[in-house]
Amino acid sequence: MKELDDLAIRVEGLSFGFRGRVALRDLSFSVRRQTIHGFVGPNGAGKTTTLRILATVLRSARGVVEVLGMGARARWRRIRRCIGYLPDHFGMYEQLTVREYLDFFAAAYGLAEAARMKAIREVLALIDMAERREDPIHSLSRGMRQRISLGRVLVHDPQLLLLDEPASGLDPRARSELMDVLRELRRLGKTILISSHILGDVAELCDDVTIIDCGATRFSGRMAALLDGQGDQDIYLVELAAPNADVEGGLRELPWVRGVELHEGGTHYKIACRRAAEHGNRILEAVLRLGGRIVGFGLDRRHIDDAFLELTGPGVR
C-alpha cells in the first residue's frame, strides 16, 4: 500500500513496561518520509523509551513497530545500519580530535578509508566544523560538541535520524544553528524524529507532531492542524478600525457562532464558530453589513504551548 510506503515509522498499539511500571500504553503514531516530526511530552511521558525501542536498543513487548518498512523485532540489525540515533545523554572521547572522533565511528560502520575520508569531509561541511577538524573535543563549546555528535550519527549516511533532545542546554544562537542543520538534512531527503521540550522550536521546525502523556498518544498529525485548533471548532480574530456597538450583538445572533469575546478597547474580536470552510467569508460579510471597518482578519493559530497544556497534565486522561 502506498500509504505505508510513504511512512518511515509506523507504531500501532505499542505497550511497554519495566520494573513493574508501565511506560507506554497502547501508543500509536506514524512519521512520514522526508519530514521533520516533533515528539513532545512532559518529563516521564515515555519519549525516551519510545526512541530507544525505535532504535532497537529496547525490545518492544506488545504492538507493531516498523522502521523504514522493517519490523523492529525481526530486522533490528538491518535497522541499525539505516538509522542515526542521538540519545539525550551521550559520552564523548574528549582526548580525540574532531576528525579522529568521526573517523572512529565511520570505521565502526565498516566504511573503507577512502569512503571514511569523503564522509567526514561532507559531514564537517554540513555541520560547519571543517575549520575545527584537528581541534581536540575537550576544547569545544557545548554547542560545537552537539554538532559533532550529530555529525557522528551522519557518517554512515542514514535514512532516518532519531534525536532525543538535541538542543538541550544550548544557547539561542547554537540552537538556531542546529535547527538550520536539521532543515538542510530534510532538504537532502532525510527523515527526522526529534524529541524536544522547546515547544517554540518544534512549532517552527516540524512538519508534523506527536504529543504523548503517560505513555499514550494525545495528538498525532500535521503541525498546522494542531496550531489551527482541534475538533470541530475554528477561532477567527477580527480587528476593527474603531469600536462598533452593533458588531458584537450581530455576530452572537449568527446560528453557527458559538462565542464572541471582545478585547482591547472594543476593536479586537475573538469569534468561535463551528468548523466549516465558508464561515470565514460569512464572518467578514456580517461584520461589513453591521458597519464594521475591518483592518485585520485571520484564523487564530494557537501557540503550541496552549495546545500542549490542553492535551497533557492531570486533567487529561
DRENFI-89232 format. One line per 4 residues: number of its first residue (from 1); for each residue x, y, z of N, C-alpha, C. Coordinates in steps of 0.05 Angstrom, whole numbers, padded with zeros to 5 digits. Layout:
// DRENFI-89232
NUM) X,Y,Z,X,Y,Z,X,Y,Z ~ ...
END
This chain:
// DRENFI-89232
1) 00017,-00024,00000,00000,00000,00000,00017,00025,00000 ~ 00010,00044,-00017,00026,00069,-00020,00028,00084,00007 ~ 00005,00084,00023,00006,00099,00048,00028,00089,00066 ~ 00031,00062,00067,00052,00051,00084,00080,00056,00072
5) 00082,00056,00045,00108,00061,00033,00117,00090,00039 ~ 00099,00108,00044,00106,00136,00050,00114,00140,00078 ~ 00113,00119,00095,00119,00122,00123,00148,00112,00130 ~ 00162,00128,00145,00188,00120,00155,00185,00105,00181
9) 00165,00111,00196,00159,00098,00222,00130,00093,00224 ~ 00123,00068,00234,00095,00062,00240,00094,00048,00267 ~ 00080,00060,00285,00076,00049,00312,00046,00046,00317 ~ 00038,00022,00324,00010,00017,00330,00007,00000,00355
13) -00008,00010,00374,-00014,-00005,00398,00010,-00014,00414 ~ 00030,00003,00415,00055,-00004,00429,00052,00000,00459 ~ 00057,-00022,00474,00057,-00021,00503,00084,-00032,00513 ~ 00094,-00020,00535,00120,-00028,00545,00121,-00021,00574
17) 00133,-00040,00590,00137,-00034,00618,00162,-00048,00628 ~ 00172,-00037,00651,00195,-00049,00663,00195,-00043,00693 ~ 00206,-00061,00709,00207,-00058,00738,00179,-00052,00750 ~ 00159,-00065,00739,00132,-00062,00749,00118,-00036,00742
21) 00130,-00020,00724,00118,00005,00717,00112,00005,00687 ~ 00088,00014,00680,00080,00016,00652,00091,00042,00641 ~ 00107,00040,00620,00119,00064,00608,00104,00074,00584 ~ 00093,00055,00568,00078,00061,00544,00052,00046,00544
25) 00030,00060,00537,00003,00048,00539,-00011,00051,00511 ~ -00010,00030,00496,-00024,00030,00470,-00017,00054,00453 ~ 00008,00060,00451,00018,00084,00436,00016,00079,00406 ~ 00006,00099,00392,00004,00097,00362,00011,00123,00350
29) 00028,00123,00329,00034,00146,00313,00050,00137,00289 ~ 00052,00155,00269,00068,00149,00246,00084,00173,00237 ~ 00106,00169,00223,00124,00190,00214,00127,00188,00184 ~ 00120,00209,00170,00122,00209,00140,00152,00212,00132
33) 00159,00200,00110,00186,00202,00100,00193,00231,00092 ~ 00218,00238,00095,00229,00264,00087,00214,00287,00100 ~ 00207,00283,00126,00195,00305,00142,00211,00307,00168 ~ 00206,00329,00182,00215,00331,00210,00191,00329,00227
37) 00191,00309,00245,00168,00302,00262,00176,00308,00291 ~ 00161,00326,00304,00165,00332,00332,00153,00311,00350 ~ 00167,00303,00372,00157,00284,00391,00158,00297,00418 ~ 00134,00304,00429,00132,00322,00451,00117,00310,00474
41) 00125,00315,00498,00110,00306,00522,00124,00314,00547 ~ 00110,00314,00570,00123,00321,00595,00145,00302,00603 ~ 00161,00309,00623,00181,00291,00634,00167,00265,00643 ~ 00178,00242,00635,00166,00217,00643,00143,00208,00626
45) 00138,00221,00604,00116,00214,00586,00121,00188,00571 ~ 00146,00182,00566,00153,00158,00551,00168,00164,00525 ~ 00177,00188,00521,00190,00196,00496,00217,00180,00493 ~ 00234,00181,00513,00260,00167,00510,00256,00137,00507
49) 00237,00125,00522,00232,00097,00519,00224,00090,00490 ~ 00206,00107,00478,00198,00102,00451,00221,00104,00431 ~ 00238,00124,00435,00261,00127,00417,00280,00104,00419 ~ 00283,00094,00443,00301,00070,00447,00289,00045,00434
53) 00263,00043,00434,00251,00020,00420,00254,00023,00390 ~ 00250,00047,00380,00253,00052,00351,00282,00047,00342 ~ 00301,00053,00360,00329,00049,00354,00338,00021,00359 ~ 00320,00004,00367,00324,-00025,00373,00343,-00029,00397
57) 00346,-00009,00414,00361,-00012,00439,00344,-00028,00459 ~ 00318,-00023,00459,00299,-00038,00475,00281,-00054,00457 ~ 00273,-00078,00466,00255,-00094,00451,00226,-00089,00460 ~ 00208,-00082,00442,00181,-00076,00450,00166,-00101,00459
61) 00148,-00098,00478,00134,-00121,00489,00109,-00128,00473 ~ 00094,-00108,00465,00069,-00113,00451,00063,-00090,00432 ~ 00053,-00096,00408,00046,-00076,00388,00063,-00078,00363 ~ 00056,-00062,00343,00071,-00061,00318,00091,-00038,00318
65) 00116,-00044,00312,00137,-00024,00309,00151,-00029,00283 ~ 00148,-00012,00263,00161,-00014,00238,00178,00010,00232 ~ 00203,00006,00225,00222,00027,00219,00232,00023,00191 ~ 00227,00043,00173,00234,00041,00145,00223,00016,00132
69) 00199,00008,00140,00186,-00015,00129,00194,-00041,00140 ~ 00211,-00041,00161,00221,-00066,00172,00211,-00069,00201 ~ 00204,-00093,00208,00195,-00099,00236,00219,-00096,00255 ~ 00215,-00080,00276,00238,-00075,00294,00248,-00099,00309
73) 00230,-00119,00314,00239,-00143,00329,00256,-00161,00310 ~ 00246,-00165,00286,00259,-00185,00268,00283,-00174,00253 ~ 00282,-00148,00246,00303,-00136,00229,00320,-00116,00243 ~ 00325,-00120,00268,00339,-00099,00284,00367,-00094,00274
77) 00382,-00115,00265,00409,-00110,00255,00409,-00092,00230 ~ 00390,-00097,00212,00388,-00081,00188,00380,-00053,00194 ~ 00361,-00050,00213,00351,-00023,00220,00374,-00006,00231 ~ 00392,-00018,00247,00413,-00002,00260,00432,00009,00239
81) 00435,-00003,00216,00452,00007,00195,00439,00029,00179 ~ 00412,00032,00182,00397,00052,00166,00389,00076,00182 ~ 00395,00077,00208,00386,00099,00225,00410,00112,00238 ~ 00406,00137,00247,00425,00151,00264,00411,00158,00290
85) 00420,00148,00313,00407,00152,00339,00425,00169,00357 ~ 00415,00192,00365,00429,00210,00383,00413,00211,00409 ~ 00423,00197,00430,00409,00198,00456,00411,00224,00470 ~ 00395,00228,00490,00395,00253,00506,00422,00257,00520
89) 00432,00236,00532,00457,00237,00546,00477,00220,00531 ~ 00499,00232,00523,00519,00217,00507,00547,00223,00517 ~ 00564,00203,00516,00592,00207,00523,00608,00213,00499 ~ 00630,00227,00503,00648,00234,00480,00677,00227,00488
93) 00693,00219,00469,00721,00213,00474,00736,00239,00471 ~ 00738,00253,00493,00747,00281,00493,00777,00284,00485 ~ 00792,00263,00487,00821,00265,00481,00825,00264,00450 ~ 00805,00256,00435,00807,00254,00406,00802,00281,00393
97) 00813,00285,00369,00806,00308,00354,00779,00303,00340 ~ 00768,00325,00329,00742,00322,00316,00744,00301,00293 ~ 00765,00303,00277,00768,00285,00255,00771,00256,00265 ~ 00788,00252,00285,00792,00225,00296,00766,00213,00307
101) 00750,00230,00320,00725,00221,00332,00706,00211,00310 ~ 00703,00227,00289,00685,00219,00267,00696,00195,00252 ~ 00722,00194,00249,00734,00171,00235,00730,00145,00251 ~ 00731,00147,00277,00726,00123,00294,00698,00111,00289
105) 00678,00128,00288,00651,00118,00284,00646,00110,00256 ~ 00658,00123,00237,00655,00115,00209,00668,00087,00205 ~ 00691,00082,00218,00703,00056,00216,00686,00034,00230 ~ 00673,00042,00252,00655,00023,00266,00632,00014,00248
109) 00624,00031,00229,00603,00023,00210,00614,00009,00185 ~ 00640,00004,00185,00652,-00012,00164,00660,00003,00139 ~ 00661,00030,00140,00669,00045,00117,00699,00042,00111 ~ 00706,00037,00086,00734,00036,00079,00747,00064,00082
113) 00773,00065,00082,00787,00090,00088,00779,00113,00069 ~ 00778,00107,00043,00771,00128,00024,00743,00138,00029 ~ 00725,00120,00034,00697,00127,00039,00695,00143,00065 ~ 00711,00135,00085,00710,00150,00111,00719,00178,00107
117) 00740,00183,00092,00751,00210,00088,00730,00227,00074 ~ 00717,00215,00054,00697,00230,00039,00673,00237,00057 ~ 00664,00217,00073,00641,00222,00090,00648,00243,00111 ~ 00672,00242,00122,00679,00262,00143,00680,00290,00131
121) 00691,00293,00107,00692,00319,00094,00663,00330,00090 ~ 00645,00313,00081,00618,00322,00076,00603,00329,00102 ~ 00607,00313,00122,00594,00318,00147,00605,00344,00160 ~ 00631,00347,00160,00642,00372,00172,00633,00397,00157
125) 00630,00395,00131,00619,00418,00116,00590,00423,00124 ~ 00574,00402,00127,00546,00405,00134,00542,00417,00161 ~ 00558,00409,00181,00555,00420,00208,00573,00444,00213 ~ 00586,00453,00192,00603,00478,00193,00625,00475,00215
129) 00639,00453,00214,00661,00448,00233,00687,00441,00218 ~ 00689,00446,00192,00713,00438,00177,00738,00451,00188 ~ 00736,00476,00197,00760,00490,00207,00769,00481,00234 ~ 00752,00465,00248,00759,00455,00274,00765,00425,00274
133) 00771,00414,00250,00774,00385,00247,00797,00374,00264 ~ 00818,00389,00269,00841,00380,00284,00841,00389,00313 ~ 00819,00402,00321,00817,00410,00349,00808,00387,00367 ~ 00820,00385,00391,00811,00364,00409,00783,00370,00419
137) 00767,00350,00424,00739,00354,00431,00737,00368,00458 ~ 00756,00364,00476,00754,00377,00502,00756,00407,00501 ~ 00765,00418,00478,00768,00447,00475,00743,00460,00463 ~ 00723,00444,00456,00700,00455,00442,00678,00463,00462
141) 00661,00482,00453,00638,00490,00468,00617,00469,00467 ~ 00596,00471,00485,00574,00451,00484,00560,00451,00457 ~ 00556,00475,00446,00542,00476,00420,00558,00461,00398 ~ 00585,00465,00399,00602,00451,00379,00602,00421,00384
145) 00602,00413,00409,00601,00384,00415,00575,00372,00405 ~ 00553,00387,00409,00528,00377,00399,00528,00373,00369 ~ 00540,00392,00355,00542,00389,00326,00559,00365,00318 ~ 00581,00361,00333,00598,00338,00327,00583,00312,00333
149) 00567,00311,00354,00551,00288,00360,00531,00282,00338 ~ 00519,00303,00327,00501,00300,00304,00517,00290,00280 ~ 00541,00300,00276,00558,00290,00255,00564,00261,00258 ~ 00568,00252,00283,00574,00224,00288,00552,00205,00277
153) 00527,00214,00280,00505,00196,00271,00499,00199,00241 ~ 00514,00217,00228,00510,00221,00199,00531,00208,00182 ~ 00553,00198,00194,00576,00190,00177,00570,00166,00160 ~ 00550,00150,00167,00543,00126,00151,00519,00132,00133
157) 00511,00157,00130,00490,00166,00112,00464,00152,00118 ~ 00453,00154,00142,00428,00141,00149,00404,00154,00136 ~ 00383,00139,00132,00358,00149,00121,00341,00164,00142 ~ 00343,00154,00167,00326,00164,00188,00343,00172,00212
161) 00337,00195,00224,00350,00205,00248,00331,00205,00271 ~ 00339,00194,00294,00324,00194,00318,00340,00211,00338 ~ 00330,00235,00344,00345,00254,00360,00330,00260,00386 ~ 00342,00253,00408,00329,00257,00434,00340,00282,00447
165) 00324,00303,00448,00331,00329,00460,00358,00339,00449 ~ 00361,00342,00423,00387,00351,00412,00395,00380,00419 ~ 00375,00396,00426,00380,00424,00432,00382,00430,00462 ~ 00381,00409,00478,00382,00412,00507,00407,00426,00516
169) 00404,00447,00532,00427,00462,00543,00441,00481,00524 ~ 00431,00484,00500,00444,00502,00481,00434,00531,00484 ~ 00452,00550,00479,00443,00578,00479,00428,00584,00453 ~ 00414,00606,00452,00396,00611,00429,00410,00611,00402
173) 00435,00621,00401,00449,00621,00375,00456,00592,00367 ~ 00466,00576,00386,00473,00548,00379,00449,00532,00372 ~ 00426,00538,00385,00401,00524,00379,00392,00531,00351 ~ 00394,00557,00344,00386,00565,00317,00403,00552,00296
177) 00429,00550,00301,00447,00538,00282,00441,00508,00278 ~ 00434,00495,00301,00426,00467,00299,00401,00463,00283 ~ 00381,00481,00287,00356,00479,00271,00362,00483,00241 ~ 00380,00500,00235,00387,00504,00206,00399,00478,00194
181) 00416,00465,00210,00427,00439,00200,00405,00419,00196 ~ 00386,00418,00214,00364,00398,00211,00347,00404,00187 ~ 00342,00430,00181,00327,00437,00157,00342,00428,00132 ~ 00368,00432,00132,00384,00424,00109,00383,00393,00105
185) 00383,00379,00127,00382,00350,00126,00355,00341,00114 ~ 00333,00354,00121,00307,00348,00109,00308,00354,00079 ~ 00321,00376,00072,00323,00383,00043,00338,00361,00028 ~ 00357,00349,00041,00373,00328,00029,00359,00301,00029
189) 00334,00300,00039,00318,00275,00038,00318,00259,00063 ~ 00329,00269,00085,00329,00253,00110,00301,00256,00123 ~ 00295,00236,00139,00271,00237,00156,00282,00240,00185 ~ 00270,00258,00200,00280,00265,00227,00257,00263,00247
193) 00260,00247,00268,00242,00247,00291,00257,00260,00314 ~ 00247,00282,00324,00261,00298,00343,00245,00302,00368 ~ 00255,00292,00391,00243,00297,00417,00253,00323,00428 ~ 00235,00340,00438,00244,00366,00448,00225,00377,00468
197) 00236,00392,00488,00219,00407,00506,00216,00436,00498 ~ 00230,00445,00477,00229,00473,00468,00207,00475,00447 ~ 00183,00481,00457,00159,00479,00440,00159,00499,00418 ~ 00171,00522,00422,00172,00542,00400,00188,00532,00377
201) 00211,00518,00383,00227,00507,00361,00212,00485,00346 ~ 00196,00469,00361,00181,00447,00349,00161,00459,00329 ~ 00146,00481,00338,00126,00493,00321,00138,00505,00296 ~ 00162,00517,00299,00175,00530,00276,00188,00510,00257
205) 00198,00488,00268,00215,00470,00252,00199,00446,00240 ~ 00180,00436,00254,00169,00410,00247,00145,00411,00228 ~ 00144,00391,00210,00121,00388,00193,00097,00375,00207 ~ 00103,00355,00224,00083,00340,00239,00092,00339,00268
209) 00073,00331,00285,00079,00330,00314,00062,00308,00326 ~ 00074,00294,00346,00060,00275,00363,00064,00284,00392 ~ 00042,00287,00406,00043,00294,00435,00034,00270,00451 ~ 00051,00262,00470,00043,00239,00487,00044,00248,00516
213) 00029,00233,00532,00028,00237,00561,00022,00211,00574 ~ 00036,00205,00595,00032,00179,00610,00033,00155,00591 ~ 00051,00157,00571,00055,00135,00553,00034,00131,00532 ~ 00015,00150,00529,-00007,00147,00510,-00007,00171,00491
217) -00017,00166,00467,-00019,00187,00447,-00041,00206,00453 ~ -00035,00233,00454,-00056,00253,00458,-00062,00268,00432 ~ -00043,00270,00414,-00047,00282,00388,-00025,00272,00370 ~ -00032,00266,00344,-00012,00260,00324,-00023,00269,00297
221) -00008,00287,00284,-00017,00296,00258,-00001,00320,00249 ~ -00011,00335,00230,00003,00358,00219,00005,00380,00239 ~ 00028,00394,00239,00031,00416,00258,00010,00437,00253 ~ 00003,00443,00228,-00017,00463,00222,-00044,00457,00235
225) -00051,00431,00235,-00076,00423,00247,-00076,00428,00277 ~ -00053,00423,00290,-00051,00428,00319,-00054,00457,00325 ~ -00040,00474,00310,-00040,00503,00315,-00066,00517,00307 ~ -00079,00506,00288,-00104,00518,00279,-00127,00513,00298
229) -00125,00492,00314,-00146,00485,00332,-00152,00455,00330 ~ -00171,00446,00346,-00178,00418,00346,-00208,00414,00344 ~ -00215,00389,00339,-00243,00383,00339,-00258,00396,00317 ~ -00283,00405,00322,-00300,00417,00301,-00302,00447,00304
233) -00283,00460,00316,-00285,00489,00321,-00262,00504,00310 ~ -00268,00528,00298,-00247,00547,00289,-00250,00572,00306 ~ -00228,00586,00309,-00228,00612,00322,-00217,00633,00302 ~ -00233,00653,00298,-00225,00675,00280,-00220,00700,00296
237) -00200,00716,00288,-00193,00741,00300,-00200,00764,00281 ~ -00215,00783,00291,-00223,00806,00274,-00214,00832,00289 ~ -00200,00849,00275,-00193,00875,00286,-00207,00897,00270 ~ -00220,00915,00285,-00235,00938,00272,-00219,00963,00275
241) -00224,00982,00257,-00210,01008,00259,-00221,01024,00282 ~ -00246,01020,00290,-00258,01035,00312,-00280,01017,00325 ~ -00286,01022,00350,-00308,01006,00363,-00334,01009,00348 ~ -00350,00988,00348,-00376,00988,00335,-00395,00971,00352
245) -00415,00985,00365,-00432,00971,00384,-00449,00950,00371 ~ -00454,00952,00346,-00472,00933,00332,-00459,00906,00325 ~ -00432,00906,00323,-00419,00883,00313,-00421,00859,00332 ~ -00415,00863,00358,-00415,00841,00376,-00443,00828,00377
249) -00464,00844,00381,-00491,00832,00382,-00499,00818,00357 ~ -00492,00830,00334,-00498,00817,00308,-00484,00791,00304 ~ -00459,00789,00313,-00444,00764,00310,-00456,00742,00328 ~ -00464,00750,00352,-00475,00730,00371,-00501,00718,00360
253) -00515,00732,00343,-00541,00722,00333,-00537,00701,00310 ~ -00513,00699,00299,-00509,00680,00278,-00511,00652,00289 ~ -00526,00634,00277,-00532,00608,00289,-00507,00590,00292 ~ -00487,00593,00275,-00463,00576,00276,-00440,00588,00292
257) -00445,00611,00304,-00425,00624,00322,-00429,00614,00350 ~ -00408,00604,00363,-00411,00592,00390,-00402,00612,00412 ~ -00388,00632,00405,-00380,00651,00425,-00365,00675,00413 ~ -00367,00698,00426,-00354,00722,00417,-00341,00735,00441
261) -00315,00741,00439,-00301,00756,00460,-00291,00782,00449 ~ -00294,00803,00464,-00286,00830,00456,-00262,00839,00473 ~ -00241,00849,00460,-00216,00857,00474,-00206,00883,00464 ~ -00188,00895,00479,-00172,00918,00471,-00189,00942,00461
265) -00205,00952,00480,-00220,00976,00474,-00242,00973,00454 ~ -00252,00949,00451,-00275,00945,00433,-00268,00942,00404 ~ -00243,00938,00397,-00235,00936,00369,-00225,00908,00361 ~ -00220,00890,00380,-00210,00864,00374,-00230,00842,00382
269) -00238,00825,00364,-00257,00805,00369,-00245,00777,00365 ~ -00252,00759,00383,-00245,00730,00380,-00271,00716,00378 ~ -00275,00702,00355,-00300,00691,00348,-00297,00660,00344 ~ -00311,00645,00361,-00311,00616,00359,-00335,00607,00343
273) -00331,00590,00323,-00353,00580,00307,-00349,00551,00299 ~ -00371,00539,00292,-00370,00511,00282,-00353,00510,00257 ~ -00335,00490,00255,-00316,00489,00233,-00330,00484,00207 ~ -00325,00503,00188,-00335,00500,00160,-00319,00520,00144
277) -00312,00512,00119,-00295,00528,00102,-00307,00556,00097 ~ -00334,00557,00095,-00347,00583,00086,-00350,00602,00109 ~ -00345,00594,00134,-00352,00612,00156,-00333,00636,00158 ~ -00309,00634,00148,-00292,00658,00148,-00303,00680,00131
281) -00312,00673,00107,-00325,00693,00090,-00350,00704,00101 ~ -00366,00686,00115,-00391,00695,00127,-00386,00715,00149 ~ -00365,00711,00165,-00359,00730,00186,-00351,00757,00174 ~ -00335,00757,00153,-00328,00782,00140,-00353,00796,00130
285) -00371,00782,00117,-00395,00794,00106,-00412,00805,00128 ~ -00414,00791,00151,-00431,00800,00173,-00420,00826,00186 ~ -00393,00826,00190,-00381,00850,00202,-00385,00874,00184 ~ -00381,00871,00159,-00384,00893,00140,-00413,00902,00139
289) -00432,00883,00139,-00460,00890,00139,-00468,00906,00164 ~ -00455,00900,00186,-00461,00913,00211,-00446,00940,00214 ~ -00431,00947,00194,-00418,00973,00194,-00390,00974,00205 ~ -00378,00951,00209,-00351,00950,00220,-00330,00954,00198
293) -00309,00970,00204,-00287,00974,00185,-00264,00956,00193 ~ -00260,00935,00177,-00240,00914,00184,-00212,00922,00176 ~ -00193,00920,00195,-00165,00925,00189,-00148,00900,00193 ~ -00160,00880,00205,-00145,00855,00208,-00164,00831,00211
297) -00156,00808,00199,-00174,00785,00200,-00157,00760,00195 ~ -00164,00738,00209,-00150,00713,00204,-00157,00692,00225 ~ -00149,00667,00219,-00152,00646,00239,-00133,00650,00262 ~ -00142,00642,00286,-00125,00643,00309,-00108,00618,00310
301) -00083,00620,00302,-00064,00598,00302,-00052,00596,00330 ~ -00064,00579,00347,-00057,00577,00375,-00027,00571,00379 ~ -00016,00582,00399,00012,00575,00406,00013,00546,00415 ~ 00034,00533,00408,00037,00504,00414,00037,00500,00445
305) 00046,00520,00460,00044,00517,00490,00016,00512,00499 ~ -00003,00527,00487,-00031,00524,00495,-00041,00497,00488 ~ -00035,00487,00464,-00044,00461,00456,-00032,00439,00474 ~ -00006,00443,00480,00008,00423,00497,-00006,00421,00525
309) -00012,00445,00537,-00024,00445,00563,-00052,00433,00563 ~ -00067,00437,00541,-00094,00426,00538,-00093,00396,00536 ~ -00073,00385,00523,-00072,00357,00516,-00058,00340,00538 ~ -00044,00352,00556,-00029,00337,00576,-00036,00347,00604
313) -00026,00333,00624,-00030,00342,00652,-00051,00325,00666 ~ -00054,00331,00692,-00072,00315,00709,-00100,00313,00700 ~ -00110,00335,00687,-00138,00335,00679,-00144,00320,00653 ~ -00124,00310,00640,-00128,00296,00614,-00121,00267,00617
317) -00140,00249,00614,-00136,00220,00616,-00154,00206,00597
END
